[in-house]
Amino acid sequence: MTVQPVRLFGDPVLRARADEVAAFDKDVSQLVADLTDTMRASGGVGMAGPQIGVGSRVFVYDTVQAARAGTPRAGHLINPTYEVIGDETQTGIEGCLSIPGLRYDVTRALRVIARGVDMRGEPVEFEAEGLLARCVQHETDHLEGVLYLERLDQATRKQAMRAVRESEWFTTGKTVMSAAEVLDSRPAAAGQER
């Protein structure tokens, strides 16, 4: 298990659709371990393969809240999909470990059913609500090459892009950052940066 450098906005791996995982071997187990270690060292609640430069459809999560008893609060999903349950939405602050130091309100579905497989290829399915549902949607977006900034309304997206261009890491041309640097760049009130 190793903490990996975090890929930053501007790295092409973050904009490409990740590949399906077909082989459930020690490489997949290592990827899950590396993602988990890097997510925790960076202070995140979720992290997807592309964020450490691996174009595989894998993400990990560790939320302090769960939708209901029996819903996992920490784990991983490989080849994930989700289905929105109902019409209710939630608007809340999101950040991204690959866009350090910035946070914006994003509207997402309140509840989803997450499906995928685990590192042994065994089926996984659970209902998620609140923070866990937000995390599932955010990390699945990463696997599609979509960053949360694309989920912002036009005016907020314009403001966010200006903030990105003014960020020290962006102006110096960084495309990778250590987990410790990402953790240090978090806003003072950060609670659920991903």
Beta strands, then each sheet from edge to edge (+ up, - down):
strand 1: 6-7
strand 2: 46-48
strand 3: 58-62
strand 4: 74-84
strand 5: 89-96
strand 6: 99-109
strand 7: 111-117
strand 8: 123-129
strand 9: 176-177
sheet 1: 1+ 9-
sheet 2: 2+ 3- 4+ 7- 8+
sheet 3: 5+ 6-
end
